[in-house]
Amino acid sequence: MERLYFAFGVKFPLLHYGADLQTNRYQGGCSFLYRRILATSSRLPKTRTSQGPSQAPSGRPKKRGIHWNRKRKANKGEGEKNKKLKKGKVFSPGRKEKKLRFIREGSKPRSLVSEFGCQRWREIFCDVRNPSPRRRGRAFIYIQVRLFATQSEYAERLATVVESENQCTSQMRLFIEQISTQQGKIVALEEAKQVRDEECAQLKTLIRDLERKNLQSSISEKEVPVAAVVIMACNRQDYLERTVESVLKYQRSVAAKFPLFISQDGTNPDVKTKALSYSQITYMQHLDSEPVHTERPGEIIAYYKIARHYKWALDKLFTKHNFRRVIILEDDMEIAPDFFDYFEATSALLEKDKTIMAVSSWNDNGQVEFVHDPEILYRSDFFPGLGWMLTKSIWDELSPKWPKAYWDDWVRLKEVHKDRQFIRPEVCRTYNFGEHGSSMGQFYKQYLEPIKLNDVYVDWKSVDLSYLLEDKFLNHFAHILSKARPVDGPDAVLKAHSVDVDVRIQYSDQRDFERLARQFGIFDEWKDGIPRTAYKGVVVFRYRRTQRRVFFVGPDSLKQLGIE
């Protein structure tokens, strides 16, 4: 092989391709060529060296090798050779005759034979009359190049296949991810469907209960209701029972004017059972499965649920049942004997004076030592809440922009109430006994527990409330304030105690107000620049269970009231 390598003058990995050729399954093609070249390589001329031609053992120059076919002609006659050579057979030179391959005339050539054609193949490799080593070398080089080209072609095809396989794998992974996502959505939809099915079942039960109790029987067809009364409940069955017993005690005689509702937020079974046990009360249930997302970390979720419940209940009463007014109570309140007469008397003010936004039965400074006269009512710039009445027109304004939480503080914003006032009594018509609730007892011991609940019946039908109209109340309140004696200095508490008339104390800002409020023991809280119970910046309360009034007067209050 080394001699053949230098004879051609080209560096080819002959042994490597020879190994491939020997393992080729087309034995009549490449392997035949390889054996043919090996057979002829021994007869190629030897390579010259710098010392001249090689010497024979006898000392004479060795003759160049001649082609095996010519040597055969010299030794044997042409006729004898033709006898031994059969048609279509090729014999290896210098060896025993051996059949290598039979090429049928007209048969389809295979492997490399197809590249040249049968006739060309015989001419180059099989024809004994064409023994040129140079031609065989060229053919061998050509075959080597063709093999390399074929390998390159199949390598490119293999790379294409690998790339296609990678693309298929990526697409398969993408499909798997999409299937996983769809499966997650399917699971979520199934859970939502289950929740909806439960809600539908509860609604069907509620409808049957309403049909059984016959809502229309609680409302007289001959008398238009003054206002619907709704008790907002959740999960405090004992509190609800105490509230309902207090309300029914005074509502039975005016049931046609004030139809009673219980609106439960959630599915507490004890509360629902207790609410349905009252035949004269219509039961409503608010089912909210939507998760709550607080706007700030650490907030109490209950305030968000309360806001949703209020909006749902008021929408039902104003829109579905079409009430003109609604009174809102909570499940931890007791009411005064004149509760319903009080709201019936003030309902006319709501319709007549559009500067009144709502009527409340609560006074934040209604503790026992700060109240005296149960017939006195005031206008206030601060929303009291805790037992209050509003009209359908006001709710139509508030409902579209109802807040997600803290609805009571939201109503106290100036941009919401728009300088409209609220009616409040001096002596409360509701009492809050809910020490345990969403507010977790905030201010309860100090401000809520000492509240005075009115226990005197007031005939509100005989009381003239026209002084509460906007133009009249401004003059009325200014007249009372102008008669109060001004008291100044750090010993204002002592001076107020020593005089026997109404007093007024000027405060300069919120900090000064809070200092005075703590000295007297009243609420010192502000919301959006307004102190609790204030009207035009003036906070009024009774001094230690007497008839004397104490007025905390703001820096601009006298000017707003027209007092020089």
CORPETA-V925421 format. One record per residue. RES is the residue in three letters. PHI is phi in whole degrees, 0 to 359 (* if undefined). PSI is psi in degrees with one decimal (none if undefined). NEAR is the number of other ideal C-beta (glycine too) atoms within 12 Angstrom. Layout:
RES:PHI:PSI:NEAR + RES:PHI:PSI:NEAR
//
This chain:
MET:*:-34.0:22 + GLU:294:-39.0:15 + ARG:295:-41.7:20 + LEU:296:-35.4:32 + TYR:300:-47.8:22 + PHE:281:-25.3:20 + ALA:294:-36.5:27 + PHE:279:-24.1:27 + GLY:75:15.3:13 + VAL:232:135.5:17 + LYS:276:105.4:13 + PHE:238:140.6:25 + PRO:286:71.2:16 + LEU:295:-41.5:31 + LEU:297:-39.3:17 + HIS:298:-49.4:18 + TYR:288:-29.1:28 + GLY:298:-39.9:28 + ALA:297:-39.1:16 + ASP:294:-38.5:24 + LEU:293:-36.2:31 + GLN:292:-27.4:21 + THR:266:3.6:14 + ASN:292:136.6:24 + ARG:284:-15.9:13 + TYR:272:86.2:22 + GLN:295:-22.6:21 + GLY:275:-2.9:31 + GLY:252:-95.9:32 + CYS:294:-43.1:34 + SER:296:-34.4:26 + PHE:297:-44.5:31 + LEU:299:-41.3:43 + TYR:296:-45.3:37 + ARG:294:-34.6:26 + ARG:296:-42.5:37 + ILE:291:-38.9:38 + LEU:299:-37.5:26 + ALA:292:-38.1:27 + THR:276:-19.1:34 + SER:294:-27.3:29 + SER:289:-17.3:21 + ARG:258:3.2:28 + LEU:288:154.4:29 + PRO:298:141.5:22 + LYS:287:155.0:20 + THR:285:134.4:16 + ARG:288:151.3:12 + THR:242:174.4:10 + SER:290:-14.9:6 + GLN:271:1.1:7 + GLY:99:-172.3:9 + PRO:293:148.3:16 + SER:292:149.4:18 + GLN:256:141.2:13 + ALA:284:164.1:10 + PRO:301:-27.4:8 + SER:278:-3.4:7 + GLY:95:-6.7:8 + ARG:267:149.4:10 + PRO:299:138.5:13 + LYS:280:134.7:15 + LYS:288:150.0:13 + ARG:296:147.9:16 + GLY:291:141.3:22 + ILE:251:163.4:18 + HIS:297:141.9:24 + TRP:298:-28.1:26 + ASN:287:-38.1:27 + ARG:292:-40.6:18 + LYS:298:-36.7:19 + ARG:294:-38.3:26 + LYS:295:-36.2:19 + ALA:292:-34.8:13 + ASN:277:-33.8:15 + LYS:231:157.3:16 + GLY:281:164.6:12 + GLU:293:-34.9:16 + GLY:292:-41.2:10 + GLU:296:-37.7:12 + LYS:295:-40.0:22 + ASN:293:-28.4:14 + LYS:291:-38.8:12 + LYS:278:-27.9:17 + LEU:276:118.7:22 + LYS:267:158.5:13 + LYS:296:129.6:13 + GLY:81:10.4:18 + LYS:243:150.1:18 + VAL:233:138.9:29 + PHE:242:144.8:24 + SER:285:138.7:26 + PRO:285:143.1:28 + GLY:70:11.1:18 + ARG:229:175.7:14 + LYS:292:140.7:9 + GLU:302:132.3:17 + LYS:218:132.6:14 + LYS:284:123.8:16 + LEU:257:-48.9:25 + ARG:200:143.7:31 + PHE:247:119.6:17 + ILE:256:110.9:27 + ARG:283:138.8:14 + GLU:290:131.2:12 + GLY:84:-5.4:9 + SER:282:156.1:14 + LYS:285:119.3:12 + PRO:292:150.6:23 + ARG:240:163.2:21 + SER:53:-133.4:25 + LEU:289:-18.4:33 + VAL:299:-33.4:29 + SER:291:-21.3:17 + GLU:290:-34.4:24 + PHE:255:-26.0:22 + GLY:92:150.5:15 + CYS:298:-43.1:28 + GLN:295:-43.4:16 + ARG:294:-34.7:20 + TRP:297:-46.1:29 + ARG:296:-38.6:23 + GLU:296:-37.2:19 + ILE:274:-42.1:31 + PHE:248:-31.3:37 + CYS:256:-19.3:32 + ASP:282:119.1:21 + VAL:290:-15.4:28 + ARG:274:0.1:17 + ASN:235:74.0:20 + PRO:269:18.6:28 + SER:295:118.9:19 + PRO:295:-32.6:29 + ARG:296:-40.6:18 + ARG:293:-38.4:20 + ARG:295:-38.0:32 + GLY:297:-41.8:28 + ARG:298:-42.7:19 + ALA:298:-40.2:31 + PHE:296:-43.5:36 + ILE:297:-41.7:25 + TYR:299:-42.6:23 + ILE:294:-40.2:37 + GLN:299:-42.7:31 + VAL:296:-42.1:19 + ARG:297:-39.4:23 + LEU:296:-42.7:31 + PHE:297:-41.6:19 + ALA:297:-40.6:15 + THR:296:-43.0:21 + GLN:298:-41.2:17 + SER:298:-41.6:14 + GLU:298:-45.1:14 + TYR:290:-29.7:14 + ALA:295:-41.6:14 + GLU:296:-41.7:14 + ARG:297:-40.5:14 + LEU:296:-40.7:14 + ALA:297:-39.7:14 + THR:297:-41.4:14 + VAL:296:-42.2:14 + VAL:297:-42.3:14 + GLU:297:-42.1:14 + SER:297:-39.2:14 + GLU:296:-40.5:14 + ASN:297:-41.6:14 + GLN:298:-42.4:14 + CYS:298:-40.0:14 + THR:296:-42.9:14 + SER:297:-44.4:14 + GLN:297:-38.2:14 + MET:295:-41.2:14 + ARG:296:-41.1:14 + LEU:299:-42.8:14 + PHE:297:-38.3:14 + ILE:296:-42.4:14 + GLU:297:-42.2:14 + GLN:297:-39.7:14 + ILE:295:-40.6:14 + SER:297:-42.4:14 + THR:298:-44.7:14 + GLN:296:-37.6:14 + GLN:296:-39.4:14 + GLY:298:-41.4:14 + LYS:295:-38.8:14 + ILE:297:-42.5:14 + VAL:297:-43.2:14 + ALA:297:-40.9:14 + LEU:294:-37.7:14 + GLU:295:-40.8:14 + GLU:296:-42.7:15 + ALA:298:-39.5:17 + LYS:297:-39.2:15 + GLN:296:-41.5:15 + VAL:297:-43.0:20 + ARG:297:-38.8:16 + ASP:297:-41.0:15 + GLU:296:-41.2:17 + GLU:296:-41.6:21 + CYS:298:-40.7:15 + ALA:297:-41.4:16 + GLN:293:-38.2:25 + LEU:294:-38.5:18 + LYS:297:-41.0:15 + THR:297:-41.0:21 + LEU:296:-41.2:28 + ILE:298:-42.2:17 + ARG:297:-38.7:15 + ASP:294:-40.8:26 + LEU:294:-41.0:25 + GLU:296:-36.3:14 + ARG:292:-40.3:15 + LYS:277:-18.3:26 + ASN:58:87.4:14 + LEU:304:-37.5:26 + GLN:293:-20.5:14 + SER:290:-22.5:17 + SER:276:-7.9:29 + ILE:241:119.1:25 + SER:289:137.3:16 + GLU:285:-17.7:10 + LYS:269:-15.9:8 + GLU:231:130.1:14 + VAL:280:129.9:18 + PRO:296:144.8:32 + VAL:288:-49.0:34 + ALA:196:147.1:41 + ALA:279:143.1:44 + VAL:248:121.1:47 + VAL:241:131.9:44 + ILE:258:117.5:47 + MET:276:120.0:47 + ALA:232:165.1:42 + CYS:217:-80.3:35 + ASN:222:20.2:26 + ARG:247:87.5:31 + GLN:294:-39.2:25 + ASP:291:-38.6:20 + TYR:296:-43.4:31 + LEU:299:-42.0:38 + GLU:298:-42.1:26 + ARG:295:-40.6:27 + THR:294:-46.6:39 + VAL:297:-41.2:38 + GLU:297:-38.1:23 + SER:293:-40.2:31 + VAL:289:-45.8:39 + LEU:296:-25.0:28 + LYS:300:-34.1:18 + TYR:246:-5.3:29 + GLN:268:-22.4:36 + ARG:301:-36.8:20 + SER:285:-18.3:14 + VAL:234:31.6:28 + ALA:298:-34.4:27 + ALA:292:-32.4:24 + LYS:280:-29.4:30 + PHE:229:77.7:41 + PRO:299:140.6:35 + LEU:253:136.4:41 + PHE:231:150.7:42 + ILE:239:123.5:41 + SER:248:114.6:42 + GLN:260:133.8:38 + ASP:261:111.8:36 + GLY:106:-168.0:26 + THR:236:27.0:23 + ASN:302:118.9:23 + PRO:292:-33.5:16 + ASP:293:-42.4:21 + VAL:295:-43.0:32 + LYS:296:-43.6:30 + THR:298:-42.5:18 + LYS:294:-42.1:28 + ALA:295:-40.4:38 + LEU:286:-12.4:28 + SER:283:-12.8:21 + TYR:264:112.2:29 + SER:289:-24.5:19 + GLN:268:6.2:27 + ILE:241:135.7:37 + THR:271:130.6:38 + TYR:260:134.3:38 + MET:233:146.1:37 + GLN:230:125.9:34 + HIS:261:115.0:37 + LEU:250:113.8:27 + ASP:233:104.9:25 + SER:265:-1.3:20 + GLU:287:132.1:15 + PRO:294:151.9:12 + VAL:262:129.2:20 + HIS:242:110.7:12 + THR:287:151.1:18 + GLU:279:-25.9:15 + ARG:228:145.2:13 + PRO:294:143.9:8 + GLY:88:-0.6:8 + GLU:285:154.4:18 + ILE:277:123.6:20 + ILE:295:-28.2:21 + ALA:302:-34.2:22 + TYR:294:-32.0:28 + TYR:288:-41.0:28 + LYS:294:-37.8:30 + ILE:297:-43.6:37 + ALA:298:-41.6:36 + ARG:297:-41.5:31 + HIS:296:-44.1:37 + TYR:300:-46.2:40 + LYS:297:-43.5:32 + TRP:297:-46.2:29 + ALA:294:-44.0:42 + LEU:292:-35.3:38 + ASP:298:-41.4:27 + LYS:297:-46.9:29 + LEU:289:-39.3:37 + PHE:277:-36.7:30 + THR:268:-53.1:17 + LYS:285:-49.0:17 + HIS:270:-11.1:28 + ASN:61:43.0:17 + PHE:280:148.8:34 + ARG:279:-33.1:25 + ARG:220:153.0:38 + VAL:223:133.9:42 + ILE:256:129.0:47 + ILE:251:121.7:41 + LEU:243:164.8:46 + GLU:243:164.6:43 + ASP:281:15.8:40 + ASP:229:38.9:35 + MET:233:146.0:40 + GLU:246:151.3:35 + ILE:246:159.5:40 + ALA:277:163.2:34 + PRO:299:-31.9:26 + ASP:260:22.6:32 + PHE:303:-51.9:45 + PHE:288:-36.0:41 + ASP:294:-35.8:31 + TYR:299:-46.8:45 + PHE:287:-31.4:43 + GLU:294:-38.8:29 + ALA:290:-38.9:31 + THR:277:-12.2:43 + SER:297:-31.2:33 + ALA:294:-33.1:26 + LEU:295:-37.6:36 + LEU:298:-38.4:38 + GLU:283:-31.4:21 + LYS:273:-40.6:17 + ASP:250:108.8:28 + LYS:282:-4.5:18 + THR:276:-3.4:25 + ILE:262:120.1:38 + MET:272:-36.4:38 + ALA:199:163.8:45 + VAL:243:130.9:47 + SER:242:152.5:43 + SER:260:12.9:45 + TRP:240:144.4:48 + ASN:234:117.5:47 + ASP:298:-29.1:43 + ASN:255:39.1:43 + GLY:267:25.9:43 + GLN:295:159.9:32 + VAL:305:-40.4:24 + GLU:280:-6.3:21 + PHE:247:8.6:35 + VAL:231:160.0:39 + HIS:210:-52.8:28 + ASP:259:116.6:26 + PRO:285:-10.2:29 + GLU:266:-9.3:26 + ILE:279:132.2:29 + LEU:237:154.0:41 + TYR:227:158.6:43 + ARG:265:145.5:40 + SER:220:144.7:42 + ASP:275:-5.7:39 + PHE:252:127.8:42 + PHE:287:119.0:38 + PRO:280:-42.2:42 + GLY:72:-157.8:38 + LEU:53:67.2:39 + GLY:93:82.1:44 + TRP:217:160.3:45 + MET:234:138.0:49 + LEU:223:164.7:42 + THR:260:167.2:35 + LYS:295:-36.8:25 + SER:295:-38.4:18 + ILE:293:-41.1:31 + TRP:293:-36.7:33 + ASP:300:-28.1:17 + GLU:281:-38.5:21 + LEU:275:-32.8:30 + SER:303:-46.2:24 + PRO:297:-24.7:10 + LYS:244:23.3:17 + TRP:300:136.4:27 + PRO:284:165.8:25 + LYS:284:-26.3:23 + ALA:201:167.8:27 + TYR:53:52.1:27 + TRP:297:-34.3:31 + ASP:291:-42.0:33 + ASP:293:-30.1:22 + TRP:294:-40.7:26 + VAL:296:-27.1:37 + ARG:282:-6.0:34 + LEU:287:142.8:24 + LYS:297:-34.5:18 + GLU:290:-15.2:14 + VAL:266:-53.0:25 + HIS:279:-16.4:29 + LYS:53:50.8:16 + ASP:63:16.2:21 + ARG:275:152.2:31 + GLN:253:175.0:36 + PHE:232:142.4:44 + ILE:272:132.9:45 + ARG:222:150.9:45 + PRO:269:163.4:48 + GLU:285:-42.4:33 + VAL:255:128.9:38 + CYS:295:145.0:42 + ARG:258:2.9:51 + THR:225:152.4:45 + TYR:231:128.4:34 + ASN:262:114.3:40 + PHE:254:10.0:26 + GLY:277:82.7:33 + GLU:290:-32.4:18 + HIS:251:116.8:17 + GLY:191:-157.6:27 + SER:295:-32.9:29 + SER:278:-3.0:22 + MET:56:41.1:13 + GLY:75:18.9:18 + GLN:297:127.1:17 + PHE:65:4.8:22 + TYR:296:-53.6:19 + LYS:297:-37.2:12 + GLN:276:-39.2:19 + TYR:242:-30.4:30 + LEU:267:-44.7:31 + GLU:299:-37.4:19 + PRO:281:5.3:25 + ILE:298:140.9:38 + LYS:267:117.0:31 + LEU:270:128.0:34 + ASN:300:130.3:37 + ASP:240:11.9:19 + VAL:249:131.2:20 + TYR:282:128.0:19 + VAL:247:128.2:29 + ASP:276:88.8:16 + TRP:291:-19.2:30 + LYS:293:-25.9:16 + SER:266:-1.5:12 + VAL:265:132.3:24 + ASP:276:114.9:17 + LEU:255:14.6:33 + SER:293:-21.0:18 + TYR:294:-13.4:24 + LEU:276:-8.0:34 + LEU:295:153.4:26 + GLU:304:-53.9:25 + ASP:293:-35.5:16 + LYS:283:-38.4:20 + PHE:291:-33.7:29 + LEU:301:-47.0:25 + ASN:291:-39.3:17 + HIS:298:-47.0:25 + PHE:290:-38.7:38 + ALA:296:-36.2:27 + HIS:295:-42.8:17 + ILE:294:-42.5:24 + LEU:292:-36.9:37 + SER:294:-23.9:22 + LYS:278:-14.2:18 + ALA:287:146.8:31 + ARG:276:128.9:22 + PRO:292:137.2:23 + VAL:230:129.3:30 + ASP:232:171.8:18 + GLY:97:168.3:13 + PRO:289:-17.2:13 + ASP:260:38.8:14 + ALA:297:-36.0:30 + VAL:296:-43.3:24 + LEU:295:-40.6:15 + LYS:293:-40.2:22 + ALA:296:-32.8:33 + HIS:286:-29.9:18 + SER:276:-15.1:15 + VAL:259:160.1:22 + ASP:246:25.5:14 + VAL:227:174.1:21 + ASP:294:144.0:28 + VAL:233:155.1:34 + ARG:230:137.7:37 + ILE:236:126.3:41 + GLN:276:135.6:27 + TYR:240:148.0:33 + SER:267:-32.8:19 + ASP:203:-172.7:17 + GLN:295:-40.8:23 + ARG:297:-41.5:13 + ASP:295:-38.2:24 + PHE:296:-44.5:33 + GLU:298:-35.9:22 + ARG:296:-46.1:20 + LEU:294:-40.5:37 + ALA:297:-39.5:32 + ARG:292:-32.8:17 + GLN:293:-37.5:23 + PHE:269:-20.2:33 + GLY:95:15.9:21 + ILE:266:175.3:38 + PHE:297:129.9:35 + ASP:253:13.6:29 + GLU:275:144.4:27 + TRP:241:152.4:27 + LYS:222:118.5:29 + ASP:54:42.0:22 + GLY:81:9.8:20 + ILE:237:125.2:34 + PRO:288:156.1:37 + ARG:299:137.6:40 + THR:70:3.1:45 + ALA:286:147.5:44 + TYR:230:118.0:37 + LYS:56:33.5:35 + GLY:83:2.3:34 + VAL:256:127.5:42 + VAL:250:126.4:41 + VAL:238:140.8:41 + PHE:203:162.9:44 + ARG:276:150.3:31 + TYR:263:108.1:35 + ARG:50:58.2:21 + ARG:62:26.2:17 + THR:249:177.5:21 + GLN:280:-14.6:16 + ARG:291:138.3:28 + ARG:257:148.0:36 + VAL:241:126.7:41 + PHE:248:122.3:44 + PHE:268:117.6:44 + VAL:252:128.9:40 + GLY:285:169.9:32 + PRO:296:-27.9:19 + ASP:248:7.6:19 + SER:294:-45.8:34 + LEU:298:-38.0:23 + LYS:293:-41.8:15 + GLN:294:-31.5:21 + LEU:272:-4.2:27 + GLY:77:27.4:17 + ILE:261:126.8:25 + GLU:284:none:7
//
